[in-house]
């Protein structure tokens, strides 16, 4: 499923028990917090049993179905006969080794960890149980954490969000006190976050339940704000030469390559150059450790027809030519809109770029895409009067201007570094080679 993906929701079985499948036939549709995809059969055979129901959350590595391969019964029978022939029973009593009895005795309640003694009233994934055990969360406390997963299950994001505010929110309410989901999530006055009022339904309002992807986006954004102290820098770039160059080459590029060249790959190229100049922007934070990323993988925020957002990743963007970047951008954007991205297409990003100018916005303050340390947004390109210095004196001219905004993690990126980086990106765009051949 790709790096960092630990679980997926089984959304639809494409095969039923008794169906025959060929190798690479799609067996089931699954959804992760990144992308939806099909799982193909690794073998040819007959589906004997489906081990999970639609809607179940499954851990990466779990078996989800049993497929019988043609001729497998004969192989199993032969193996059992060979094994039986090799078994030799020894009637002699086993030697008693001092102290070994304590290892072979069954566990008592005293030897079982609190998480293992949990009731079966609610399902918890092994990952959630592991986090709870490491953080000392008792079963009754875990039961009160609101879940955003299928059937109200607690996801990794739910428990991490809870842990981020646990120190300021009482985990055990007093007798007779009922703790709301908003309090557990840290949305009350005790947590330092302004209280959120529960909005009542007038009876005439329409209530729209968030779909799975929107819930995941919501959790991811809340987690990012809880994790990183955001700080922002803004510059305005004069991209007149860049605009004129693109207007000059776009028709020839379309005729030769069969696709458009947009401003996105041009901006991404400038970002990759600046990241090489300032490698401490291309980082992640792990506790008190800073992880300097070796690769420059640019996430490209893309809006879906549903209104949701997804961030496919251009791997090793600094190694691609401008033609290669343009093709990568068009390919990922097209497959994102057609819901054809693979899990690996959204993994491994080290820096994110978003073009809010596509919606006519001047500039905005984006939220960091964890576990990255920065995200850059560009606004729409507009014509403005500007003062230019010439050898004959100052003149006023019409120029193409664009705002660049960067949000960055103040734990590791200070204003001097963040401001210098975004200024460098603007410099690369402003000093575009008007005679460049592509």
Secondary structure, DSSP 8 states (H G I E B T S, - for coil): --TT--EEEEEEESS-TT-EE-TT-EEEEEE-SS-EEEEE-SS-EEEEEE-S-TT-EEETT---EEEEETTHHHHHHHHHHHHHHH-----S-----TTTHHHHS---GGGS-TTTT--TTS---HHHHHHHHHTT--HHHHHTS---SGGG---HHHHHHHHHHGGGS-SS--TT----HHHHTT-SGGGTS---------SSS------HHHHHHHHHHHHHHHH--EEEEEEEEE-HHHHHHHHHHHHHHHHHHSS---HHHHHHHHHHHHHHH-GGGSEEEETTEEEE-SS--EEEEEE-TTS-EEEEEETTGGGS-HHHHHHHHHHHHHHHHTT---GGGGS--SEEEEEGGGGT-S-------TT-SEEEEE---EEEEEEEEETTEEEEEEEEEEEEEEEEETTT--HHHHHHHHHHHHHHHHT--TT---
